[in-house]
Amino acid sequence: MPLYLKGLLIGFSIAAPVGPIGILCIRRTLAEGRLSGLVTGLGAATADAIYGSIAGFGITLISAFLLQQQQWIRLIGGAFLCYLGIKTFFARPAESTSSLRPGNLLGNYVSTFFLTLTNPLTILSFAAIFAGLGLGMAAGDLTAAGFLVAGVLTGSALWWLLLSGGASLARRQVSPVLMRWVNRASGLTILGFGVGALISLFLK
């Protein structure tokens, strides 16, 4: 249980900084409802758990490959962020969530799962934290690593539950006109993250 709780805190702290995924979660909660925002966050939580597994179980072959290919991965991720930013900017405010289909939820989940996976440096974050705390496979213990990864998934999911829940409280106060500006602001912010990711490729 202490290992699980440590993993929970690690997952929560890594997920909490507001970036493009956080912006997407808030925007989708306001536009489509709490479930849409939560599913958006769970996509990121799943990717966090995968990267946590790679770091926690000491799968150095996979982590080394991803880090070697990070330029291509970041190029794809940056381009996808630009696409999402433009799409969000021109999105029309939904009048209700009654037309929200399972396919929409799946798309929300897959998009953030993909975006989080295109940031291979997340592995370094988990590896550094695990090594610094002397956790996981440092002791050659598969069970310990398993509890840590489960905690990471829970902690990350908890953050997205709180964020989508908080955004949903303000949803009734958001008019269609205000939602249009939310879309534009969110789209420009996400586009900015994408452009920044692409520019960073040429600065190294």
Backbone as a chain_set.jsonl record, in Angstrom:
{"seq": "MPLYLKGLLIGFSIAAPVGPIGILCIRRTLAEGRLSGLVTGLGAATADAIYGSIAGFGITLISAFLLQQQQWIRLIGGAFLCYLGIKTFFARPAESTSSLRPGNLLGNYVSTFFLTLTNPLTILSFAAIFAGLGLGMAAGDLTAAGFLVAGVLTGSALWWLLLSGGASLARRQVSPVLMRWVNRASGLTILGFGVGALISLFLK", "coords": {"N": [[0.81, -1.222, 0.0], [1.95, 1.371, 0.811], [3.719, 1.73, -1.387], [1.918, 1.843, -3.489], [0.551, 4.206, -2.837], [2.63, 6.036, -3.063], [3.09, 5.845, -5.81], [0.635, 6.849, -6.661], [0.793, 9.535, -5.84], [2.942, 10.334, -7.435], [1.881, 9.97, -10.046], [-0.238, 11.805, -9.947], [1.117, 14.244, -9.559], [2.656, 14.46, -11.893], [0.702, 14.614, -13.845], [-0.659, 16.936, -13.184], [0.445, 19.594, -13.934], [-0.656, 22.185, -16.042], [-1.077, 21.798, -19.41], [-1.224, 21.313, -22.974], [-2.965, 19.083, -22.937], [-4.447, 19.474, -20.62], [-5.762, 21.855, -21.306], [-7.322, 20.901, -23.432], [-8.937, 19.089, -22.024], [-10.426, 20.776, -20.306], [-11.71, 22.427, -22.189], [-13.229, 20.536, -23.691], [-14.856, 19.564, -21.682], [-16.404, 21.831, -21.073], [-17.615, 22.209, -23.561], [-18.799, 19.738, -24.31], [-19.484, 18.269, -22.082], [-19.108, 16.706, -18.801], [-18.368, 13.966, -18.897], [-17.098, 13.713, -21.365], [-14.85, 15.329, -20.957], [-13.624, 13.908, -18.873], [-13.052, 11.434, -20.107], [-11.259, 12.332, -21.992], [-9.106, 13.052, -20.315], [-8.525, 10.526, -19.256], [-7.384, 9.219, -21.393], [-4.855, 10.398, -21.475], [-3.995, 9.568, -18.958], [-3.773, 6.816, -19.304], [-1.64, 6.665, -21.129], [0.337, 7.773, -19.511], [0.521, 5.726, -17.622], [1.58, 3.7, -19.211], [4.12, 4.734, -19.899], [5.051, 4.965, -17.317], [5.202, 2.286, -16.681], [7.226, 1.429, -18.395], [9.397, 2.797, -17.31], [9.234, 1.963, -14.62], [9.388, -0.864, -14.671], [11.829, -1.14, -15.721], [12.357, -1.341, -18.499], [14.59, -0.956, -20.498], [15.332, -1.174, -23.175], [13.094, -0.441, -24.725], [12.644, 2.182, -23.807], [15.073, 3.398, -24.532], [14.935, 3.219, -27.326], [12.68, 4.832, -27.884], [13.581, 7.31, -26.984], [15.683, 7.715, -28.728], [14.305, 8.075, -31.068], [12.954, 10.394, -30.654], [12.874, 12.842, -32.001], [11.429, 12.44, -34.399], [9.051, 11.559, -33.259], [8.237, 13.753, -31.745], [7.904, 15.547, -33.819], [5.676, 14.48, -35.161], [3.823, 14.61, -33.058], [3.795, 17.412, -32.571], [2.779, 18.361, -35.003], [0.255, 17.193, -34.914], [-0.822, 18.494, -32.721], [-0.982, 21.074, -33.755], [-2.916, 20.637, -35.713], [-5.119, 19.915, -34.074], [-5.383, 22.298, -32.668], [-6.143, 24.172, -34.65], [-8.531, 22.965, -35.491], [-10.025, 23.108, -33.139], [-10.188, 25.87, -32.8], [-11.913, 26.685, -34.842], [-14.171, 25.31, -34.185], [-17.668, 24.878, -33.735], [-19.809, 25.966, -31.125], [-21.439, 23.48, -29.2], [-24.908, 22.912, -28.939], [-26.159, 21.184, -27.202], [-25.556, 18.152, -25.292], [-26.806, 15.938, -26.146], [-26.438, 14.807, -28.588], [-24.038, 13.58, -28.457], [-22.015, 10.975, -29.327], [-20.87, 7.545, -28.808], [-18.64, 7.209, -30.406], [-17.519, 9.785, -30.486], [-16.549, 10.02, -27.882], [-14.656, 7.971, -27.866], [-12.912, 8.989, -29.768], [-12.022, 11.284, -28.408], [-10.645, 10.076, -26.315], [-8.63, 8.588, -27.655], [-7.217, 10.604, -29.001], [-5.943, 12.178, -26.973], [-4.503, 10.182, -25.73], [-2.721, 9.521, -27.763], [-1.39, 12.003, -28.076], [-0.094, 12.263, -25.59], [1.601, 10.078, -25.662], [3.352, 10.913, -27.621], [5.224, 12.354, -26.362], [8.017, 11.466, -25.472], [9.839, 12.185, -23.538], [8.576, 12.044, -21.185], [9.129, 9.602, -20.111], [11.658, 9.971, -19.031], [11.027, 11.621, -16.905], [9.527, 9.916, -15.199], [11.464, 7.895, -14.809], [13.518, 9.319, -13.552], [12.264, 10.154, -11.182], [11.515, 7.687, -10.039], [14.046, 6.506, -9.719], [15.265, 8.383, -8.067], [13.791, 8.117, -5.734], [14.333, 5.573, -5.108], [12.724, 3.439, -6.046], [10.607, 0.82, -7.488], [11.994, -1.236, -10.038], [14.552, -1.014, -9.134], [15.066, -2.498, -6.962], [14.689, -4.939, -8.032], [12.13, -5.98, -7.976], [9.241, -7.163, -9.14], [6.616, -7.054, -8.23], [6.569, -4.753, -6.642], [7.047, -2.8, -8.601], [4.731, -3.148, -10.083], [2.711, -2.296, -8.274], [3.454, 0.371, -8.085], [3.032, 1.335, -10.705], [0.268, 0.929, -10.923], [-0.537, 2.759, -9.027], [0.364, 5.122, -10.23], [-1.343, 5.258, -12.478], [-3.816, 5.533, -11.165], [-3.421, 7.951, -9.743], [-2.998, 9.809, -11.814], [-5.452, 9.569, -13.182], [-7.128, 10.474, -11.159], [-6.491, 13.19, -11.005], [-7.49, 14.075, -13.498], [-10.156, 13.538, -13.151], [-10.813, 15.357, -11.119], [-10.223, 17.775, -12.445], [-11.956, 17.774, -14.702], [-14.35, 17.623, -13.34], [-14.334, 20.034, -11.906], [-14.37, 21.885, -14.019], [-16.846, 21.282, -15.094], [-18.603, 22.344, -13.268], [-18.706, 25.003, -13.857], [-19.92, 24.99, -16.264], [-22.653, 25.485, -16.789], [-22.781, 28.169, -16.681], [-21.684, 29.092, -18.933], [-22.227, 30.699, -21.876], [-23.342, 30.29, -25.351], [-22.005, 32.251, -26.884], [-19.822, 32.935, -25.245], [-18.665, 30.418, -25.191], [-17.797, 30.185, -27.76], [-15.654, 31.947, -27.776], [-14.094, 30.671, -25.908], [-13.432, 28.389, -27.348], [-11.866, 29.565, -29.345], [-9.765, 30.717, -27.855], [-8.729, 28.415, -26.634], [-8.036, 26.941, -28.901], [-6.006, 28.562, -30.048], [-4.124, 28.431, -27.986], [-3.485, 25.679, -27.882], [-2.538, 25.396, -30.481], [-0.329, 27.02, -30.242], [1.275, 25.494, -28.486], [1.796, 23.376, -30.212], [3.196, 24.63, -32.36], [5.374, 25.529, -30.903], [6.531, 23.081, -30.184], [7.317, 22.154, -32.709], [9.126, 24.149, -33.489], [11.09, 23.759, -31.587], [12.422, 21.562, -32.543], [14.219, 22.491, -34.386], [15.999, 23.891, -32.949], [17.897, 22.402, -31.772]], "CA": [[0.0, 0.0, 0.0], [2.776, 2.581, 0.72], [4.212, 1.871, -2.754], [0.779, 2.276, -4.308], [0.301, 5.612, -2.525], [3.708, 6.816, -3.673], [2.789, 5.901, -7.232], [-0.511, 7.741, -6.83], [1.288, 10.913, -5.742], [3.764, 10.592, -8.615], [0.983, 10.122, -11.182], [-0.996, 13.049, -9.778], [2.004, 15.399, -9.727], [3.084, 14.562, -13.292], [-0.461, 14.988, -14.662], [-1.257, 18.198, -12.757], [0.794, 20.822, -14.672], [-1.596, 22.442, -17.143], [-0.483, 21.904, -20.737], [-2.24, 21.161, -24.023], [-3.974, 18.089, -22.558], [-5.327, 20.134, -19.654], [-6.604, 22.787, -22.063], [-8.304, 20.084, -24.145], [-9.875, 18.539, -21.05], [-11.323, 21.849, -19.863], [-12.53, 22.853, -23.321], [-14.192, 19.499, -24.027], [-15.841, 19.516, -20.599], [-17.319, 22.958, -21.263], [-18.346, 22.099, -24.823], [-19.503, 18.473, -24.511], [-19.928, 17.676, -20.838], [-18.099, 16.179, -17.882], [-17.89, 12.657, -19.335], [-16.158, 13.936, -22.452], [-13.606, 15.819, -20.367], [-12.998, 12.83, -18.114], [-12.496, 10.468, -21.062], [-10.075, 12.99, -22.533], [-8.034, 12.895, -19.342], [-8.166, 9.115, -19.087], [-6.459, 8.876, -22.472], [-3.528, 10.802, -21.014], [-3.64, 8.73, -17.813], [-3.348, 5.517, -19.832], [-0.295, 6.837, -21.672], [1.223, 7.932, -18.351], [0.727, 4.404, -17.032], [2.482, 2.956, -20.103], [5.467, 5.252, -19.697], [5.432, 4.584, -15.968], [5.557, 0.863, -16.732], [8.537, 1.316, -19.037], [10.391, 3.238, -16.334], [9.147, 1.183, -13.39], [9.834, -2.239, -14.885], [13.185, -1.13, -16.222], [12.415, -1.809, -19.885], [15.525, 0.015, -21.061], [15.381, -1.285, -24.639], [12.008, 0.369, -25.283], [12.867, 3.591, -23.476], [16.188, 3.881, -25.34], [14.457, 3.377, -28.697], [11.792, 5.986, -27.953], [14.374, 8.515, -26.836], [16.452, 7.88, -29.961], [13.379, 8.496, -32.124], [12.108, 11.459, -30.127], [12.707, 13.936, -32.961], [10.303, 12.093, -35.266], [7.839, 11.47, -32.433], [7.832, 15.118, -31.409], [7.424, 16.153, -35.066], [4.303, 14.006, -35.356], [3.004, 15.18, -31.985], [3.635, 18.844, -32.794], [1.87, 18.545, -36.141], [-1.095, 16.83, -34.473], [-1.276, 19.59, -31.864], [-1.374, 22.178, -34.649], [-4.201, 20.247, -36.308], [-6.159, 20.025, -33.046], [-5.568, 23.709, -32.342], [-6.932, 24.787, -35.722], [-9.864, 22.376, -35.445], [-10.702, 23.654, -31.96], [-10.428, 27.298, -33.023], [-13.066, 26.862, -35.723], [-15.293, 24.472, -33.744], [-18.895, 25.567, -33.359], [-20.297, 25.531, -29.814], [-22.548, 22.521, -29.226], [-26.091, 23.396, -28.229], [-26.461, 20.219, -26.146], [-24.732, 16.943, -25.336], [-27.662, 14.808, -26.491], [-25.961, 14.2, -29.825], [-22.715, 13.02, -28.221], [-22.019, 9.555, -29.625], [-19.714, 6.816, -28.284], [-17.49, 7.463, -31.264], [-16.914, 11.028, -30.046], [-15.806, 9.734, -26.655], [-13.486, 7.183, -28.263], [-11.991, 9.913, -30.419], [-11.429, 12.111, -27.359], [-9.693, 9.232, -25.579], [-7.498, 8.23, -28.514], [-6.423, 11.787, -29.351], [-5.063, 12.551, -25.869], [-3.587, 9.06, -25.548], [-1.684, 9.682, -28.781], [-0.611, 13.197, -27.778], [0.769, 12.004, -24.446], [2.638, 9.136, -26.095], [4.321, 11.591, -28.476], [6.167, 13.084, -25.51], [8.822, 10.411, -24.863], [10.597, 12.685, -22.401], [7.847, 11.663, -19.977], [9.843, 8.447, -19.556], [12.74, 10.486, -18.203], [10.429, 12.118, -15.665], [9.238, 8.766, -14.351], [12.708, 7.212, -14.465], [14.248, 10.139, -12.587], [11.552, 10.117, -9.903], [11.636, 6.339, -9.488], [15.429, 6.296, -9.285], [15.528, 9.271, -6.942], [13.122, 7.608, -4.537], [14.732, 4.181, -4.898], [11.511, 2.639, -6.199], [10.443, -0.035, -8.659], [12.899, -2.333, -10.358], [15.857, -0.831, -8.508], [15.202, -3.609, -6.024], [14.395, -6.159, -8.756], [10.863, -6.485, -7.454], [8.155, -6.957, -10.093], [5.394, -6.692, -7.505], [6.696, -3.347, -6.258], [6.849, -2.002, -9.812], [3.314, -3.243, -10.433], [1.952, -1.411, -7.387], [3.785, 1.745, -8.449], [2.354, 1.668, -11.963], [-1.157, 1.039, -10.61], [-0.698, 4.037, -8.34], [0.522, 6.187, -11.227], [-2.588, 5.325, -13.249], [-4.865, 6.067, -10.293], [-3.142, 9.355, -9.452], [-3.248, 10.595, -13.023], [-6.901, 9.571, -13.412], [-7.743, 11.308, -10.12], [-6.342, 14.589, -11.408], [-8.407, 14.39, -14.599], [-11.502, 13.538, -12.576], [-10.989, 16.633, -10.424], [-10.213, 18.876, -13.408], [-13.2, 17.758, -15.485], [-15.433, 17.944, -12.413], [-14.303, 21.472, -11.633], [-14.806, 22.609, -15.217], [-18.274, 21.049, -15.317], [-19.359, 23.217, -12.371], [-18.873, 26.31, -14.506], [-20.455, 24.793, -17.611], [-23.973, 26.089, -16.947], [-22.644, 29.617, -16.755], [-21.028, 29.426, -20.2], [-23.169, 30.904, -22.977], [-22.77, 29.945, -26.656], [-21.057, 33.287, -27.315], [-18.605, 32.753, -24.463], [-18.064, 29.157, -25.596], [-17.093, 30.43, -29.02], [-14.37, 32.547, -27.415], [-13.314, 29.608, -25.255], [-12.89, 27.583, -28.439], [-10.804, 30.306, -30.016], [-8.619, 30.826, -26.948], [-8.164, 27.074, -26.476], [-7.411, 26.576, -30.164], [-4.755, 29.295, -30.189], [-3.18, 27.911, -26.993], [-3.035, 24.361, -28.333], [-1.722, 25.648, -31.672], [0.942, 27.551, -29.754], [2.067, 24.363, -28.012], [2.241, 22.62, -31.38], [4.225, 25.4, -33.047], [6.553, 25.5, -30.038], [7.15, 21.758, -30.306], [7.968, 22.079, -34.018], [10.286, 25.049, -33.499], [12.144, 23.182, -30.74], [13.16, 20.565, -33.324], [15.258, 23.156, -35.144], [16.872, 24.61, -32.035], [18.852, 21.457, -31.177]], "C": [[0.845, 1.274, 0.0], [3.323, 2.815, -0.692], [3.114, 2.367, -3.684], [0.509, 3.764, -4.084], [1.396, 6.512, -3.095], [3.483, 6.951, -5.176], [1.637, 6.842, -7.528], [-0.061, 9.197, -6.806], [2.133, 11.282, -6.956], [2.88, 10.836, -9.839], [0.214, 11.432, -11.133], [-0.116, 14.253, -10.084], [2.47, 15.569, -11.162], [1.932, 15.022, -14.186], [-0.912, 16.421, -14.396], [-0.833, 19.432, -13.543], [-0.084, 21.003, -15.909], [-0.835, 22.667, -18.444], [-1.57, 21.744, -21.774], [-3.327, 20.148, -23.665], [-4.957, 18.695, -21.56], [-6.279, 21.107, -20.334], [-7.701, 22.025, -22.801], [-9.367, 19.549, -23.195], [-10.894, 19.578, -20.616], [-12.271, 22.248, -20.992], [-13.598, 21.823, -23.665], [-15.243, 19.331, -22.936], [-16.87, 20.616, -20.784], [-18.191, 22.774, -22.497], [-19.239, 20.872, -24.888], [-19.965, 17.792, -23.225], [-18.804, 17.021, -20.048], [-17.521, 14.847, -18.352], [-16.863, 12.799, -20.438], [-14.811, 14.415, -21.926], [-12.865, 14.733, -19.607], [-12.35, 11.806, -19.039], [-11.24, 11.046, -21.72], [-8.886, 12.807, -21.603], [-7.587, 11.461, -19.172], [-7.256, 8.629, -20.207], [-5.028, 9.218, -22.075], [-3.064, 9.922, -19.855], [-3.15, 7.359, -18.265], [-1.934, 5.591, -20.388], [0.725, 7.028, -20.551], [1.542, 6.588, -17.718], [1.679, 3.568, -17.881], [3.918, 3.428, -19.921], [5.969, 4.947, -18.29], [5.863, 3.129, -15.897], [6.949, 0.675, -17.321], [9.638, 1.712, -18.051], [10.418, 2.331, -15.106], [9.661, -0.232, -13.532], [11.222, -2.308, -15.506], [13.325, -1.644, -17.635], [13.284, -0.834, -20.67], [15.564, -0.025, -22.58], [14.331, -0.393, -25.283], [12.254, 1.849, -25.04], [13.998, 4.176, -24.311], [15.741, 4.12, -26.781], [13.594, 4.626, -28.836], [12.575, 7.291, -27.854], [15.235, 8.771, -28.074], [15.591, 8.423, -31.098], [12.547, 9.704, -31.719], [11.912, 12.608, -31.095], [11.512, 13.672, -33.874], [8.998, 12.079, -34.48], [7.325, 12.857, -32.088], [7.34, 15.857, -32.649], [5.971, 15.762, -35.316], [3.377, 14.607, -34.308], [2.76, 16.665, -32.166], [2.666, 19.141, -33.93], [0.429, 18.232, -35.745], [-1.676, 17.894, -33.553], [-1.725, 20.779, -32.707], [-2.728, 21.889, -35.287], [-5.338, 20.406, -35.3], [-6.442, 21.485, -32.702], [-6.431, 24.419, -33.375], [-8.374, 24.277, -35.698], [-10.668, 22.94, -34.281], [-11.071, 25.109, -32.161], [-11.7, 27.524, -33.834], [-14.278, 26.016, -35.313], [-16.494, 25.325, -33.35], [-19.374, 25.069, -32.003], [-21.476, 24.58, -29.949], [-23.71, 23.069, -28.41], [-26.488, 22.472, -27.096], [-25.537, 19.027, -26.299], [-25.55, 15.737, -25.743], [-27.183, 14.082, -27.74], [-24.579, 13.569, -29.673], [-22.774, 11.514, -28.372], [-20.807, 8.881, -29.004], [-18.462, 7.046, -29.108], [-16.772, 8.748, -30.89], [-16.043, 10.798, -28.818], [-14.543, 8.94, -26.971], [-12.445, 8.075, -28.927], [-11.291, 10.81, -29.412], [-10.352, 11.342, -26.599], [-8.438, 8.979, -26.41], [-6.607, 9.438, -28.792], [-5.468, 12.173, -28.22], [-4.087, 11.428, -25.522], [-2.411, 9.204, -26.512], [-0.79, 10.876, -28.461], [0.354, 12.964, -26.626], [1.894, 11.048, -24.813], [3.703, 9.816, -26.947], [5.249, 12.503, -27.681], [7.034, 12.075, -24.768], [9.656, 10.877, -23.677], [9.873, 12.416, -21.083], [8.521, 10.47, -19.309], [10.941, 8.926, -18.618], [12.215, 11.005, -16.872], [10.17, 10.977, -14.697], [10.523, 8.088, -13.886], [13.477, 7.982, -13.401], [13.594, 10.083, -11.208], [11.708, 8.75, -9.245], [13.039, 6.091, -8.946], [15.752, 7.139, -8.061], [14.933, 8.783, -5.64], [13.498, 6.155, -4.243], [13.582, 3.212, -5.043], [11.598, 1.686, -7.377], [11.515, -1.085, -8.803], [14.302, -2.13, -9.819], [16.125, -1.964, -7.528], [14.899, -4.944, -6.699], [13.081, -6.787, -8.36], [9.739, -6.159, -8.428], [6.876, -6.501, -9.412], [5.418, -5.222, -7.108], [6.446, -2.441, -7.449], [5.388, -2.003, -10.226], [2.448, -2.332, -9.583], [2.208, 0.055, -7.737], [3.035, 2.185, -9.695], [0.857, 1.817, -11.738], [-1.44, 2.36, -9.9], [-0.581, 5.215, -9.28], [-0.765, 6.369, -12.03], [-3.709, 5.945, -12.418], [-4.667, 7.553, -10.028], [-3.414, 10.257, -10.635], [-4.747, 10.696, -13.296], [-7.617, 10.456, -12.4], [-7.644, 12.781, -10.48], [-7.346, 14.954, -12.495], [-9.857, 14.372, -14.139], [-11.786, 14.868, -11.878], [-11.066, 17.794, -11.413], [-11.508, 18.93, -14.208], [-14.4, 18.086, -14.594], [-15.5, 19.422, -12.101], [-14.788, 22.281, -12.821], [-16.304, 22.454, -15.445], [-19.14, 21.93, -14.426], [-19.631, 24.578, -13.009], [-19.585, 26.204, -15.84], [-21.797, 25.487, -17.818], [-23.901, 27.595, -17.106], [-22.051, 30.064, -18.088], [-22.065, 29.503, -21.311], [-22.525, 30.482, -24.293], [-21.75, 30.967, -27.15], [-19.736, 33.14, -26.571], [-17.882, 31.471, -24.87], [-17.297, 29.319, -26.902], [-15.721, 31.036, -28.75], [-13.48, 31.558, -26.677], [-12.663, 28.725, -26.309], [-11.706, 28.284, -29.108], [-9.553, 30.404, -29.147], [-7.928, 29.468, -26.782], [-7.426, 26.661, -27.745], [-6.069, 27.264, -30.35], [-3.698, 28.78, -29.221], [-2.604, 26.569, -27.43], [-2.145, 24.501, -29.568], [-0.35, 26.172, -31.267], [1.856, 26.449, -29.231], [2.624, 23.568, -29.196], [3.358, 23.323, -32.118], [5.517, 25.402, -32.227], [7.296, 24.182, -30.134], [7.9, 21.627, -31.623], [9.218, 22.952, -34.082], [11.442, 24.452, -32.702], [12.988, 22.149, -31.491], [14.34, 21.187, -34.065], [16.248, 23.919, -34.263], [17.916, 23.708, -31.397], [19.871, 21.026, -32.222]], "O": [[0.513, 2.202, -0.738], [3.387, 3.955, -1.15], [3.351, 3.204, -4.555], [0.264, 4.5, -5.04], [1.119, 7.619, -3.555], [3.662, 8.027, -5.747], [1.655, 7.555, -8.532], [-0.478, 9.997, -7.644], [2.055, 12.406, -7.451], [3.098, 11.791, -10.583], [0.035, 12.092, -12.156], [-0.538, 15.176, -10.782], [2.663, 16.697, -11.616], [2.15, 15.733, -15.166], [-1.487, 17.059, -15.278], [-1.688, 20.276, -13.812], [-0.234, 20.087, -16.718], [-0.048, 23.607, -18.563], [-2.736, 22.014, -21.484], [-4.485, 20.326, -24.044], [-6.162, 18.454, -21.646], [-7.457, 21.18, -19.986], [-8.861, 22.438, -22.803], [-10.555, 19.553, -23.517], [-12.091, 19.294, -20.562], [-13.476, 22.39, -20.783], [-14.75, 22.186, -23.906], [-16.391, 18.993, -23.225], [-18.071, 20.373, -20.667], [-19.368, 23.137, -22.49], [-20.329, 20.938, -25.457], [-20.748, 16.844, -23.272], [-17.702, 16.811, -20.555], [-16.318, 14.616, -18.225], [-15.862, 12.083, -20.45], [-13.761, 13.967, -22.386], [-11.64, 14.637, -19.678], [-11.23, 11.36, -18.789], [-10.275, 10.323, -21.971], [-7.792, 12.451, -22.042], [-6.402, 11.198, -18.967], [-6.445, 7.727, -19.999], [-4.105, 8.437, -22.305], [-1.888, 9.568, -19.772], [-2.221, 6.803, -17.679], [-1.121, 4.697, -20.154], [1.84, 6.513, -20.626], [2.68, 6.33, -17.324], [2.491, 2.814, -17.346], [4.831, 2.611, -19.802], [7.158, 4.702, -18.087], [6.774, 2.776, -15.148], [7.747, -0.122, -16.828], [10.675, 1.054, -17.965], [11.487, 1.974, -14.611], [10.301, -0.754, -12.619], [11.733, -3.392, -15.784], [14.306, -2.316, -17.953], [12.778, 0.007, -21.413], [15.808, 1.003, -23.211], [14.61, 0.318, -26.248], [12.096, 2.672, -25.942], [13.907, 5.32, -24.755], [16.129, 5.116, -27.391], [13.751, 5.392, -29.787], [12.273, 8.259, -28.551], [15.487, 9.924, -28.425], [16.077, 9.136, -31.976], [11.544, 10.01, -32.364], [10.891, 13.293, -31.032], [10.685, 14.556, -34.1], [7.964, 12.531, -34.971], [6.121, 13.109, -32.133], [6.452, 16.705, -32.548], [5.138, 16.608, -35.641], [2.277, 15.06, -34.629], [1.647, 17.141, -31.944], [1.841, 20.051, -33.839], [-0.504, 18.909, -36.178], [-2.875, 18.168, -33.592], [-2.734, 21.414, -32.404], [-3.579, 22.773, -35.392], [-6.389, 20.96, -35.622], [-7.59, 21.866, -32.472], [-7.339, 25.173, -33.026], [-9.318, 25.049, -35.862], [-11.858, 23.219, -34.424], [-12.145, 25.542, -31.744], [-12.47, 28.441, -33.55], [-15.293, 26.005, -36.011], [-16.346, 26.366, -32.71], [-19.35, 23.864, -31.751], [-22.403, 24.837, -30.718], [-23.518, 23.621, -27.326], [-27.094, 22.919, -26.122], [-24.826, 18.898, -27.296], [-25.049, 14.614, -25.696], [-27.475, 12.903, -27.937], [-24.01, 13.078, -30.648], [-23.497, 10.842, -27.637], [-19.818, 9.548, -28.7], [-17.354, 7.074, -28.574], [-15.545, 8.81, -30.964], [-14.932, 11.321, -28.728], [-13.481, 9.205, -26.406], [-11.247, 7.937, -28.681], [-10.095, 11.072, -29.542], [-9.291, 11.879, -26.281], [-7.319, 9.138, -25.922], [-5.382, 9.314, -28.817], [-4.301, 12.465, -28.478], [-2.972, 11.69, -25.071], [-1.254, 9.032, -26.127], [0.433, 10.778, -28.561], [1.498, 13.417, -26.675], [3.016, 11.191, -24.328], [4.841, 9.349, -26.997], [5.971, 13.32, -28.252], [6.828, 11.839, -23.578], [10.132, 10.055, -22.894], [10.456, 12.536, -20.005], [8.49, 10.339, -18.086], [11.136, 8.362, -17.541], [12.865, 10.855, -15.837], [10.539, 11.047, -13.525], [10.66, 7.745, -12.711], [14.022, 7.394, -12.468], [14.281, 9.978, -10.192], [11.994, 8.654, -8.051], [13.207, 5.54, -7.859], [16.422, 6.681, -7.136], [15.495, 9.005, -4.567], [13.043, 5.576, -3.256], [13.461, 2.267, -4.263], [12.543, 1.736, -8.165], [11.902, -1.742, -7.836], [15.165, -2.984, -10.021], [17.275, -2.34, -7.296], [14.853, -5.976, -6.029], [12.938, -8.009, -8.404], [9.326, -5.004, -8.533], [6.14, -5.669, -9.942], [4.409, -4.526, -7.224], [5.733, -1.442, -7.344], [4.862, -0.981, -10.668], [1.55, -1.667, -10.1], [1.295, 0.879, -7.692], [2.469, 3.277, -9.736], [0.234, 2.723, -12.292], [-2.463, 2.999, -10.147], [-1.32, 6.191, -9.161], [-1.221, 7.493, -12.239], [-4.461, 6.784, -12.912], [-5.62, 8.329, -10.08], [-3.989, 11.336, -10.489], [-5.256, 11.774, -13.605], [-8.6, 11.116, -12.737], [-8.596, 13.538, -10.286], [-7.979, 16.007, -12.433], [-10.692, 15.104, -14.672], [-12.868, 15.435, -12.027], [-11.881, 18.7, -11.242], [-12.094, 20.0, -14.375], [-15.347, 18.741, -15.03], [-16.583, 20.003, -12.037], [-15.53, 23.25, -12.659], [-16.961, 23.375, -15.928], [-20.281, 22.235, -14.776], [-20.648, 25.217, -12.737], [-19.832, 27.22, -16.489], [-22.059, 26.021, -18.896], [-24.836, 28.224, -17.602], [-21.928, 31.26, -18.35], [-22.702, 28.506, -21.649], [-21.306, 30.329, -24.363], [-20.748, 30.6, -27.763], [-18.664, 33.209, -27.172], [-16.652, 31.425, -24.897], [-16.274, 28.669, -27.119], [-14.741, 30.686, -29.408], [-12.257, 31.6, -26.804], [-11.496, 28.354, -26.189], [-10.682, 27.665, -29.395], [-8.434, 30.204, -29.62], [-6.7, 29.382, -26.788], [-6.33, 26.104, -27.682], [-5.098, 26.63, -30.762], [-2.52, 28.697, -29.57], [-1.395, 26.347, -27.36], [-1.129, 23.816, -29.693], [0.664, 25.818, -31.869], [3.06, 26.457, -29.491], [3.778, 23.142, -29.18], [4.36, 22.7, -32.47], [6.613, 25.292, -32.777], [8.526, 24.15, -30.162], [8.991, 21.058, -31.664], [10.237, 22.558, -34.649], [12.608, 24.602, -33.066], [14.133, 21.891, -31.119], [15.334, 20.515, -34.343], [17.206, 24.513, -34.756], [18.725, 24.161, -30.587], [20.763, 20.232, -31.924]]}, "num_chains": 1, "name": "protein.A"}
